[in-house]
Amino acid sequence: MAQDTIPLRLFEQADRRPTAPAYYERVAGQWQATSWRDYAEQVRGAARSLIALGFEAGQTVCILGFNRPEWTVFDLAAMAAGGAPAGIYTTNSPDEVQYIVDHAESPFLLLEDESQWAKVEAVRDRLPKLRHVVMMRGVRVDDPMVMTWEEFMEAGARTPVEAVDERLEGLEPEALATLIYTSGTTGPPKGVMLSHHNLAWTSRTAIDMLHIDATWSTLSYLPLSHIAEQVFTIHGPITAGYPVYFAESIERLRDNLTEVHPKVFFGVPRVWEKLYAGINEKLGAATGLKKSLADFAIATGREVNALRARGKEPEGLLALKYRLADRLIFRKVKAAIGFSQLRAGVSGAAPIAPHILEFFTGLDVIIHEVYGQSEGCGPTSFNRPGNTRFGTVGEVFPGGEVRIAEDGEICYRGPNVFLGYFRNPEATAETLVDGWLHSGDLGKLDDEGFLSITGRKKEIIITAGGKNIAPKNIEAELKQIDGINEAVVIGDERKFLSALLTVDPESLERLAKVHGTSADALHTSEAFLGWLQGEVDRVNRKFARVEQVKAFRVLPENFSIDEGELTPTMKVKRRIVHERYRTVIDGMYAEG
């Protein structure tokens, strides 16, 4: 009998609910459904084609493209055929693409379009193991190595169905199922090896914890090369039987949300921040009766959801106020942003500011913060419905254990801990010790088992005076200043702390108008910088003297993925930022 794996669960869903929708994609302005039976047949057909083209059990494939059905079909087909897929971020450069495809030793590569092919073509002489490139639907490239999606799917027509069944039967729980290449803030990415048991156990536990069933739905839009999006787009839906809507693009996210109204929605903090900025601006423009009603509803929402975060429901007068606020405000606002059906909003991949979480509770939307890493198949801890504490990253994921090492490092052990790093035993030995995953993050557990993140070991600043300072909390406070997008605190081997700040593009025009200048000149405006100094002073009062920011500069533009200052999951690459703005940094300290 075949072991419990994600591909096997897919075929079981096809038997259980053959005609129910498995996924939707936007075609000619309409959401077009594909059933579980057809989804399973697409995966089986792709697996047959891989086998026909020489794919062997234990080999890997790479995938480079935005979220589309072909992405998940190719991913699952590789697993079903006894191999492992590896996703590549669409923003990766040709050299970064070459590194992953070569390091994963992949003979097969799926690409979205001509622009991604151009990256591969530029480095093809450094990809000796690459044999076949498959394009997603609608794209044809004139090259002997490249085939269309239709040509690929036809390649397995003569391969017996039993060939896939044999591979599926042969899957072992502890065998490699997928490779997640870390977006890494330092050095080349490492290939995180996750087993079939890792994926199956994690998705089942998450589904049970959130009480998700086949009536739910989600919108897939974040990079599928990230483990969190894979859990919400591939493993979770296949486990619970709920459908996935593939977003048209990041740019169309807000429009797609209002069309789909998902029941579960995962976003990195930057996504929630953008939603917050848009809603907050509209609420700020309200006057008179509308403003009074909005204020009443927000106050009621916060009070009610403070109860619900502890597993309680409003009663009496508060319940009456909530019903009124829901009818007058909540329903309209949630419908306008696509959250009318939302049951679980989730934030992860980076810390989210507490004021964002509090703001959404006032709109009757609770965001559950999750913490973890690819090496733990996603979750280490989770703020669960009915047991949420803002300012923490929740309780330990069910079935796992957390301990805090003497130096404050968070160590985790559980069935979701990875097998190790692909072709990197040294890094594996450093990170995985006696079954414990050493996260590299610093944290603490309170008396009730809620975990808080206090910093990252590699980001600890050691000042010239020998003081050890974790910049995370200082940066989080600076980012709460109105209009500030990113904050990078500096001070390693320096006499005092300084900071580089960037302004949120969506706040640029508004702040420029308030301070009587142009958007282009805001970062040098005396009025703006004077106001900002007051805000930084306010933040400083929350910290010890040695942790206070004594100087800052506002950069003329934001950090970007394209310039290499941010990872694809929007984490700041400190080393790159320090190198790029060394002159600015040195200038702050020269002025003393």
NUPA-80676 format. One record per residue (C-alpha): x, y, z; residue in three letters. Coordinates in steps of 0.1 Angstrom, whole numbers, padded with zeros to 4 digits, always signed. Layout:
REM NUPA-80676
XYZALA/...
This chain:
REM NUPA-80676
+0000+0000+0000MET/+0013+0035-0009ALA/+0025+0057+0019GLN/+0006+0089+0028ASP/+0020+0116+0005THR/+0007+0148-0011ILE/+0005+0133-0047PRO/-0015+0103-0033LEU/-0038+0127-0015ARG/-0044+0144-0048LEU/-0056+0112-0064PHE/-0077+0104-0034GLU/-0095+0138-0037GLN/-0101+0130-0074ALA/-0119+0098-0063ASP/-0137+0115-0034ARG/-0150+0147-0052ARG/-0143+0142-0089PRO/-0164+0170-0103THR/-0158+0196-0075ALA/-0135+0225-0084PRO/-0098+0221-0075ALA/-0086+0254-0090TYR/-0097+0284-0109TYR/-0079+0306-0134GLU/-0091+0338-0151ARG/-0099+0331-0188VAL/-0114+0358-0210ALA/-0125+0378-0180GLY/-0142+0348-0162GLN/-0130+0325-0135TRP/-0128+0291-0151GLN/-0129+0260-0129ALA/-0109+0227-0133THR/-0122+0197-0113SER/-0102+0175-0090TRP/-0105+0147-0115ARG/-0090+0168-0143ASP/-0064+0182-0120TYR/-0053+0147-0110ALA/-0052+0136-0147GLU/-0031+0166-0156GLN/-0006+0156-0129VAL/-0006+0120-0140ARG/-0001+0130-0176GLY/+0028+0153-0167ALA/+0044+0125-0146ALA/+0040+0101-0176ARG/+0058+0127-0198SER/+0086+0131-0174LEU/+0091+0094-0173ILE/+0090+0091-0211ALA/+0116+0118-0214LEU/+0140+0100-0191GLY/+0133+0114-0157PHE/+0145+0090-0130GLU/+0134+0086-0094ALA/+0156+0107-0072GLY/+0162+0134-0098GLN/+0149+0170-0096THR/+0131+0196-0117VAL/+0132+0234-0115CYS/+0103+0257-0119ILE/+0106+0295-0128LEU/+0074+0314-0132GLY/+0044+0332-0116PHE/+0017+0312-0099ASN/-0002+0292-0126ARG/-0018+0257-0128PRO/+0013+0245-0148GLU/+0035+0254-0118TRP/+0016+0231-0094THR/+0010+0204-0120VAL/+0047+0201-0128PHE/+0056+0203-0091ASP/+0032+0174-0082LEU/+0042+0154-0113ALA/+0079+0155-0103ALA/+0069+0142-0068MET/+0046+0115-0082ALA/+0074+0104-0105ALA/+0097+0098-0076GLY/+0116+0131-0078GLY/+0117+0165-0062ALA/+0107+0200-0076PRO/+0127+0232-0068ALA/+0111+0266-0073GLY/+0131+0296-0084ILE/+0120+0332-0076TYR/+0109+0351-0108THR/+0130+0380-0097THR/+0162+0360-0097ASN/+0190+0371-0121SER/+0204+0348-0148PRO/+0234+0339-0125ASP/+0211+0331-0096GLU/+0189+0309-0119VAL/+0221+0291-0131GLN/+0232+0285-0096TYR/+0200+0268-0085ILE/+0194+0247-0116VAL/+0230+0236-0116ASP/+0232+0230-0078HIS/+0199+0210-0079ALA/+0213+0190-0108GLU/+0180+0193-0127SER/+0176+0178-0162PRO/+0142+0195-0165PHE/+0131+0232-0162LEU/+0097+0247-0165LEU/+0095+0284-0176LEU/+0067+0309-0177GLU/+0077+0331-0207ASP/+0103+0344-0230GLU/+0118+0368-0204SER/+0126+0338-0182GLN/+0139+0319-0211TRP/+0163+0348-0219ALA/+0178+0343-0184LYS/+0184+0306-0191VAL/+0197+0312-0226GLU/+0223+0336-0212ALA/+0238+0310-0190VAL/+0230+0277-0208ARG/+0267+0269-0213ASP/+0270+0266-0175ARG/+0241+0242-0172LEU/+0256+0209-0183PRO/+0229+0187-0168LYS/+0199+0205-0183LEU/+0182+0185-0210ARG/+0147+0197-0215HIS/+0130+0232-0210VAL/+0092+0232-0210VAL/+0073+0265-0215MET/+0040+0272-0198MET/+0009+0275-0220ARG/+0008+0301-0247GLY/+0045+0304-0252VAL/+0067+0289-0280ARG/+0105+0293-0281VAL/+0124+0283-0313ASP/+0152+0262-0298ASP/+0159+0224-0299PRO/+0160+0222-0261MET/+0126+0238-0256VAL/+0091+0224-0260MET/+0057+0238-0256THR/+0034+0227-0227TRP/+0013+0208-0252GLU/+0043+0190-0267GLU/+0054+0181-0232PHE/+0021+0167-0222MET/+0019+0147-0254GLU/+0053+0131-0248ALA/+0039+0107-0223GLY/+0010+0094-0243ALA/+0027+0059-0248ARG/+0039+0056-0213THR/+0017+0032-0194PRO/-0003+0046-0165VAL/+0011+0019-0143GLU/+0045+0035-0146ALA/+0033+0064-0125VAL/+0015+0041-0101ASP/+0048+0022-0096GLU/+0067+0054-0088ARG/+0039+0065-0065LEU/+0039+0032-0046GLU/+0076+0035-0042GLY/+0076+0068-0024LEU/+0091+0066+0011GLU/+0079+0089+0039PRO/+0115+0101+0047GLU/+0125+0104+0010ALA/+0132+0139-0005LEU/+0099+0154-0018ALA/+0108+0190-0025THR/+0137+0215-0024LEU/+0131+0250-0011ILE/+0160+0273-0020TYR/+0162+0299+0007THR/+0160+0335-0004SER/+0189+0341+0020GLY/+0200+0375+0032THR/+0236+0364+0031THR/+0255+0342+0007GLY/+0242+0318-0020PRO/+0208+0301-0013PRO/+0208+0267+0004LYS/+0186+0239-0008GLY/+0163+0229+0021VAL/+0154+0192+0017MET/+0118+0185+0028LEU/+0105+0149+0030SER/+0071+0135+0020HIS/+0063+0131+0057HIS/+0073+0167+0064ASN/+0048+0180+0038LEU/+0020+0156+0046ALA/+0023+0160+0084TRP/+0026+0198+0083THR/-0004+0204+0060SER/-0026+0180+0079ARG/-0018+0196+0112THR/-0023+0231+0098ALA/-0057+0221+0083ILE/-0068+0206+0116ASP/-0056+0235+0137MET/-0075+0261+0116LEU/-0105+0238+0111HIS/-0103+0242+0073ILE/-0125+0221+0051ASP/-0135+0217+0014ALA/-0159+0248+0016THR/-0129+0271+0020TRP/-0109+0288-0008SER/-0077+0308-0012THR/-0060+0332-0037LEU/-0026+0321-0048SER/-0003+0351-0056TYR/+0029+0350-0035LEU/+0060+0332-0049PRO/+0054+0295-0050LEU/+0091+0290-0045SER/+0084+0299-0009HIS/+0073+0271+0014ILE/+0044+0291+0030ALA/+0027+0297-0004GLU/+0032+0260-0013GLN/+0014+0251+0019VAL/-0016+0274+0011PHE/-0016+0267-0027THR/-0006+0230-0030ILE/-0004+0209+0001HIS/-0032+0224+0021GLY/-0058+0225-0006PRO/-0050+0189-0016ILE/-0053+0178+0020THR/-0086+0195+0028ALA/-0101+0195-0007GLY/-0107+0233-0011TYR/-0102+0252-0044PRO/-0074+0276-0052VAL/-0078+0308-0073TYR/-0047+0317-0093PHE/-0042+0355-0092ALA/-0037+0371-0126GLU/-0007+0391-0113SER/+0006+0409-0082ILE/-0007+0441-0098GLU/-0042+0426-0101ARG/-0042+0413-0065LEU/-0067+0438-0051ARG/-0091+0433-0080ASP/-0088+0396-0078ASN/-0095+0397-0040LEU/-0128+0415-0045THR/-0138+0389-0071GLU/-0128+0358-0051VAL/-0134+0366-0015HIS/-0112+0338-0001PRO/-0118+0322+0033LYS/-0081+0319+0040VAL/-0056+0346+0029PHE/-0019+0345+0035PHE/+0001+0377+0031GLY/+0036+0389+0040VAL/+0036+0421+0061PRO/+0041+0443+0030ARG/+0008+0431+0016VAL/-0011+0438+0048TRP/+0007+0472+0050GLU/-0005+0482+0016LYS/-0041+0471+0024LEU/-0039+0491+0056TYR/-0026+0522+0039ALA/-0054+0522+0013GLY/-0082+0516+0039ILE/-0067+0541+0064ASN/-0066+0568+0038GLU/-0103+0564+0030LYS/-0113+0563+0066LEU/-0092+0594+0073GLY/-0112+0613+0046ALA/-0144+0605+0064ALA/-0162+0635+0081THR/-0193+0641+0102GLY/-0216+0612+0107LEU/-0195+0588+0086LYS/-0165+0595+0108LYS/-0185+0590+0139SER/-0199+0557+0127LEU/-0164+0545+0116ALA/-0149+0555+0150ASP/-0178+0537+0168PHE/-0173+0505+0147ALA/-0135+0504+0150ILE/-0138+0508+0188ALA/-0164+0481+0189THR/-0144+0458+0166GLY/-0113+0461+0188ARG/-0132+0453+0220GLU/-0150+0423+0204VAL/-0119+0409+0188ASN/-0099+0413+0220ALA/-0124+0388+0235LEU/-0123+0365+0205ARG/-0085+0364+0206ALA/-0091+0347+0240ARG/-0117+0324+0227GLY/-0147+0343+0241LYS/-0178+0359+0224GLU/-0194+0393+0231PRO/-0226+0394+0252GLU/-0253+0418+0261GLY/-0247+0455+0251LEU/-0214+0447+0234LEU/-0230+0420+0212ALA/-0257+0445+0202LEU/-0231+0472+0194LYS/-0212+0446+0173TYR/-0243+0436+0153ARG/-0249+0473+0146LEU/-0213+0479+0136ALA/-0213+0449+0114ASP/-0244+0460+0095ARG/-0233+0496+0091LEU/-0195+0493+0086ILE/-0178+0459+0088PHE/-0198+0442+0060ARG/-0193+0471+0036LYS/-0156+0475+0043VAL/-0148+0438+0041LYS/-0168+0434+0009ALA/-0149+0463-0006ALA/-0115+0447+0001ILE/-0125+0411-0007GLY/-0127+0398+0029PHE/-0165+0393+0033SER/-0159+0355+0036GLN/-0125+0356+0054LEU/-0121+0331+0082ARG/-0084+0331+0086ALA/-0060+0360+0077GLY/-0024+0350+0081VAL/+0008+0370+0081SER/+0043+0355+0080GLY/+0078+0355+0064ALA/+0088+0386+0083ALA/+0076+0406+0115PRO/+0045+0426+0112ILE/+0040+0458+0131ALA/+0015+0455+0161PRO/-0004+0487+0150HIS/-0013+0469+0117ILE/-0027+0439+0136LEU/-0047+0462+0159GLU/-0060+0483+0130PHE/-0075+0453+0113PHE/-0091+0440+0145THR/-0111+0473+0144GLY/-0124+0462+0110LEU/-0134+0428+0124ASP/-0104+0411+0107VAL/-0080+0391+0129ILE/-0046+0385+0114ILE/-0029+0354+0128HIS/+0009+0358+0128GLU/+0029+0327+0120VAL/+0066+0322+0126TYR/+0089+0297+0112GLY/+0114+0289+0084GLN/+0117+0267+0053SER/+0138+0243+0074GLU/+0107+0236+0095GLY/+0084+0232+0065CYS/+0069+0266+0074GLY/+0055+0268+0109PRO/+0073+0268+0143THR/+0046+0288+0161SER/+0012+0301+0153PHE/-0013+0326+0168ASN/-0044+0304+0166ARG/-0081+0314+0163PRO/-0094+0318+0198GLY/-0059+0319+0213ASN/-0041+0349+0198THR/-0018+0373+0215ARG/-0006+0403+0195PHE/+0031+0411+0200GLY/+0039+0374+0200THR/+0041+0348+0172VAL/+0018+0325+0190GLY/+0021+0291+0206GLU/+0043+0263+0194VAL/+0029+0245+0164PHE/+0009+0214+0176PRO/+0032+0184+0178GLY/+0064+0204+0180GLY/+0087+0216+0208GLU/+0106+0248+0213VAL/+0135+0254+0237ARG/+0155+0286+0241ILE/+0192+0281+0242ALA/+0215+0298+0267GLU/+0224+0325+0241ASP/+0187+0331+0235GLY/+0185+0312+0202GLU/+0151+0295+0193ILE/+0156+0258+0188CYS/+0127+0237+0174TYR/+0120+0200+0172ARG/+0091+0183+0154GLY/+0079+0161+0125PRO/+0082+0191+0102ASN/+0120+0195+0107VAL/+0139+0192+0074PHE/+0162+0164+0063LEU/+0192+0188+0058GLY/+0206+0210+0031TYR/+0211+0195-0003PHE/+0247+0188-0011ARG/+0258+0208+0020ASN/+0267+0186+0050PRO/+0286+0213+0068GLU/+0257+0237+0069ALA/+0234+0208+0079THR/+0256+0199+0108ALA/+0256+0235+0120GLU/+0218+0240+0118THR/+0205+0205+0127LEU/+0219+0193+0160VAL/+0205+0161+0177ASP/+0172+0166+0159GLY/+0169+0202+0170TRP/+0166+0229+0143LEU/+0188+0259+0153HIS/+0168+0288+0138SER/+0194+0316+0141GLY/+0166+0337+0156ASP/+0166+0350+0192LEU/+0134+0348+0213GLY/+0117+0341+0246LYS/+0087+0320+0258LEU/+0063+0335+0283ASP/+0046+0316+0311ASP/+0017+0306+0289GLU/+0038+0293+0261GLY/+0036+0322+0237PHE/+0068+0328+0217LEU/+0083+0363+0210SER/+0111+0371+0186ILE/+0137+0395+0199THR/+0162+0395+0171GLY/+0185+0375+0149ARG/+0219+0362+0160LYS/+0237+0372+0128LYS/+0222+0407+0130GLU/+0233+0415+0166ILE/+0251+0449+0166ILE/+0282+0451+0188ILE/+0290+0488+0194THR/+0324+0503+0198ALA/+0317+0502+0236GLY/+0311+0465+0235GLY/+0273+0466+0239LYS/+0252+0439+0222ASN/+0221+0453+0206ILE/+0194+0435+0186ALA/+0181+0460+0159PRO/+0148+0443+0152LYS/+0126+0460+0178ASN/+0142+0494+0172ILE/+0135+0491+0135GLU/+0100+0479+0141ALA/+0093+0511+0161GLU/+0109+0533+0135LEU/+0087+0517+0108LYS/+0056+0527+0128GLN/+0063+0564+0121ILE/+0038+0577+0096ASP/+0050+0571+0061GLY/+0082+0552+0069ILE/+0086+0521+0048ASN/+0119+0506+0058GLU/+0144+0512+0086ALA/+0179+0498+0089VAL/+0197+0504+0121VAL/+0235+0506+0120ILE/+0261+0507+0147GLY/+0285+0477+0145ASP/+0318+0488+0159GLU/+0305+0524+0160ARG/+0301+0548+0190LYS/+0264+0552+0185PHE/+0234+0539+0165LEU/+0222+0555+0133SER/+0195+0546+0108ALA/+0187+0546+0072LEU/+0150+0553+0065LEU/+0129+0551+0034THR/+0095+0566+0027VAL/+0065+0545+0016ASP/+0057+0554-0021PRO/+0020+0556-0013GLU/+0026+0582+0014SER/+0051+0603-0006LEU/+0026+0628-0022GLU/+0006+0632+0010ARG/+0037+0639+0032LEU/+0052+0663+0006ALA/+0019+0683+0006LYS/+0018+0684+0045VAL/+0054+0696+0047HIS/+0052+0721+0018GLY/+0076+0705-0006THR/+0077+0682-0037SER/+0078+0644-0036ALA/+0113+0645-0052ASP/+0127+0668-0025ALA/+0109+0654+0005LEU/+0140+0635+0018HIS/+0160+0668+0021THR/+0131+0690+0032SER/+0140+0709+0064GLU/+0103+0709+0075ALA/+0099+0671+0069PHE/+0133+0663+0085LEU/+0125+0685+0115GLY/+0092+0667+0120TRP/+0108+0633+0115LEU/+0135+0641+0141GLN/+0107+0647+0166GLY/+0092+0613+0157GLU/+0126+0596+0161VAL/+0130+0613+0195ASP/+0096+0598+0205ARG/+0108+0564+0195VAL/+0141+0568+0213ASN/+0123+0574+0246ARG/+0111+0537+0245LYS/+0147+0524+0246PHE/+0178+0525+0268ALA/+0203+0553+0260ARG/+0227+0528+0242VAL/+0198+0517+0220GLU/+0187+0551+0209GLN/+0192+0563+0173VAL/+0214+0594+0174LYS/+0214+0601+0136ALA/+0194+0592+0106PHE/+0192+0598+0068ARG/+0162+0595+0046VAL/+0171+0578+0013LEU/+0157+0592-0019PRO/+0143+0559-0030GLU/+0131+0526-0016ASN/+0150+0494-0014PHE/+0141+0469-0041SER/+0144+0433-0051ILE/+0158+0442-0085ASP/+0186+0462-0070GLU/+0194+0432-0046GLY/+0186+0451-0014GLU/+0156+0430-0006LEU/+0150+0392-0008THR/+0120+0380-0028PRO/+0102+0378+0006THR/+0110+0414+0013MET/+0137+0409+0039LYS/+0164+0435+0039VAL/+0199+0423+0028LYS/+0219+0443+0053ARG/+0253+0436+0038ARG/+0241+0450+0004ILE/+0225+0480+0020VAL/+0256+0488+0041HIS/+0278+0485+0010GLU/+0256+0506-0013ARG/+0251+0534+0012TYR/+0285+0533+0029ARG/+0292+0570+0019THR/+0259+0581+0035VAL/+0266+0560+0066ILE/+0302+0573+0070ASP/+0288+0608+0066GLY/+0265+0604+0096MET/+0294+0593+0118TYR/+0318+0619+0104ALA/+0294+0646+0116GLU/+0293+0628+0150GLY/
